[in-house]
Amino acid sequence: MGSLQLVHLTYAGSGKPLAQIVFGPELTTIYGASDTGKTFIVRSVEYMLGGAKLTMIPEAEGYTQLLLGLLLPDGSPLTLVRRPGTNSTHLHYEDLRDLVHRPPDTTVTSVHNARSKNSLSVHLMRAMGLGEVRIRKNEAGGTRSLALTDLAHLSVVTEDRMIAMSSPVIRTGAASTRTAETSVMRFLLTGEGDPSVDTGPNAGQRRVNRGQINLLDQLVIDLYAKLESDESERDLRDRLARVKTAIDAQSTALRSADEAHREAVRERMTHARQLAGLDERLAEVSDLLGRFRLLEDQYRSDLERLVMVNEAGSILGYFRVGTCVFCGADPEHQHPGHSQQESTQLHIAVQAEAAKTTALLTDLLPTIADLAREQEETSRTWRAVKGDLEALDERIGEAEGQIAPLREGLQELLDARSAIERGLELHSRIAELEDKRSRLDGEGAVPATRPAEYIAARVVNDFDSVLQRTLSSWEVPAVDNSGYDQFNAEIRAGGRPREGRGKGVRSVLHSAFTTSLARFCIERDLPHLGFVVLDSPVVTYRQPVKSTPEDPDLPDVRITSTVVDRFYEDMLAFPGQAVIIENGDPPLGVLSEATTYHFTAAEGRPGFLP
């Protein structure tokens, strides 16, 4: 069940300093001198939670807005803003802690009215998931909606109610509301509201019901025919849990295989791009190497021809008679030594050309050697990359071989899950139809049975155990066998009703009842506001002492510290939120762990209102 949490209580007014208490999420203690506004804080909280009236104190003059900050069950903030003496509360779905000028998100009536659909009670009950709860209001079994004040009465306890002789369960004391008040207690302990009572169907309605029952029977038969197995709903849920576990495992394995496959594909793409670059470079080197080797062959061929030309020129120059083979001059035009001179010139020209060609060849050979080495190295790299590429192809093939069965297995599991969910949906529809049939079949022509009036003994015993454990942990004497008397709506302790005890014991029993009820509900996830506000829960308690013959009416002589210390120690472990108002100082351990406010009536913080 959802619960609320108090965030702050703020009084604001134009030109007035803020009066504010920020509540801790667990234990908050407000202590100090009398007449410092401690009880006024409790009454203000009660007023903001749907109270009809708040008696203002002189110090509150000029304050025009009361702000109560709350946290809703979903954790979102809500600020209630109410002007004193009005019956309208402004809702702001944000945390506001100062004078509010902006328009509200919603305006509701502050005090619950059964005819109103727009009250603070309706809004907060819906937020807590209790909007549809109804409780018995009279002996005839009539019911009404659960109201916010029903719960606030059992969570926010003022000082006068703490010591009052009336039961903590009873809110107004009027006989007309007693049934509703005890029904609220029953609802909190059991979590079960009271159904509305009607007179049942008439004859015509019964005939219609019989027809509806026959139709529902046929629908149930048809749905059973659609079930693919004879498994029960419980068996299907168990199998669904196993299938979901298998799906998780299969999905994990498939994701791992997919990742391995993607990684191998990424590596293969990298190697393929590298291999393409190597292929391109090999082609370039091979082409250049072929061209340069052809050039080398050309240079060498030229050198050989030059040698031949040189040798042939020498021979021709010495032995040939007639026209000069070098310059084409006829013999008559040749001077002496003409052939020798021409031969020498040819030799010089051949030598020069040979030297030039040799120099070109000398420059070309290192380039050819470098290209040959690059070709060899590139070929080796190409072969290595090619080998890696083939290995990656194998890895990809293996990964694809793993992925295929994993996907098939996962699809089979998903199909099985869908089939199970269809079966569960059919079971749910069958249960819904059978429930409708049961309700129709159970309706008669006589008034329906009135809702249960009392709480089961087992539940009361469980609550009594919590209450007795609380009193024992506080070390309250003479309160053995404490518990809730549901027939008299009273708390009994030590064999006596609470109303028959002194006001000190009454206050301790009331605070123990309130905290035990909250603990019982919170620990069992039952409905409750989630917090308690206690005004003077142990301040009036004194350790009982035996009277003496000399003075048989000897009163209590001192305030015990044992119960007070144990009370605070227990509240530090309270599972909800607690706000404690006391005159005396809490133990030092509480001051160090709780949110505390000390009102001094003098220096420091004098009181709640400046």
Disulfide bonds with the S-S distance in Angstrom:
none
